[in-house]
Amino acid sequence: MNVIQRMQAPTPKFFKTLRAVGLALAAASGALLAAPVALPAAVITLAGYIAVAGTVVTAVSQTAVVKESELDDDGP
């Protein structure tokens, strides 16, 4: 299974939830990084780390797939 097929395959429910959490983290940290007001350096640093973590969680969650045996038994 190549990367394109893996990205298009059905994703388990847990990883769909995890993907949504990752997207929310990335969006919230992006809002902090783009804030028009001056924020403390610690907040900016933390927002950068959260952006990376949210992006990684989203990417890993997207590549998780349902096993074919589970797909036949339960459905997606």
Contacts in CASP RR format, 6 or more apart in sequence:
PFRMAT RR
TARGET T0000
AUTHOR 0000-0000-0000
METHOD contacts of the structure
MODEL  1
MNVIQRMQAPTPKFFKTLRAVGLALAAASGALLAAPVALPAAVITLAGYI
AVAGTVVTAVSQTAVVKESELDDDGP
1 9 0 8 1.000
1 65 0 8 1.000
3 63 0 8 1.000
6 63 0 8 1.000
6 65 0 8 1.000
7 62 0 8 1.000
7 63 0 8 1.000
9 65 0 8 1.000
9 66 0 8 1.000
10 65 0 8 1.000
10 66 0 8 1.000
10 71 0 8 1.000
10 76 0 8 1.000
11 19 0 8 1.000
11 61 0 8 1.000
11 62 0 8 1.000
11 64 0 8 1.000
11 65 0 8 1.000
11 66 0 8 1.000
12 64 0 8 1.000
12 65 0 8 1.000
12 66 0 8 1.000
15 61 0 8 1.000
15 62 0 8 1.000
15 64 0 8 1.000
16 61 0 8 1.000
18 57 0 8 1.000
18 61 0 8 1.000
19 57 0 8 1.000
19 58 0 8 1.000
19 61 0 8 1.000
19 62 0 8 1.000
21 54 0 8 1.000
21 57 0 8 1.000
22 53 0 8 1.000
22 54 0 8 1.000
22 55 0 8 1.000
22 57 0 8 1.000
22 58 0 8 1.000
22 61 0 8 1.000
23 54 0 8 1.000
23 58 0 8 1.000
25 50 0 8 1.000
25 51 0 8 1.000
25 53 0 8 1.000
25 54 0 8 1.000
25 57 0 8 1.000
26 50 0 8 1.000
26 51 0 8 1.000
26 54 0 8 1.000
26 55 0 8 1.000
26 58 0 8 1.000
28 50 0 8 1.000
29 47 0 8 1.000
29 48 0 8 1.000
29 50 0 8 1.000
29 51 0 8 1.000
29 54 0 8 1.000
30 47 0 8 1.000
30 51 0 8 1.000
32 39 0 8 1.000
32 43 0 8 1.000
32 44 0 8 1.000
32 47 0 8 1.000
33 44 0 8 1.000
33 47 0 8 1.000
33 48 0 8 1.000
33 51 0 8 1.000
66 75 0 8 1.000
66 76 0 8 1.000
END
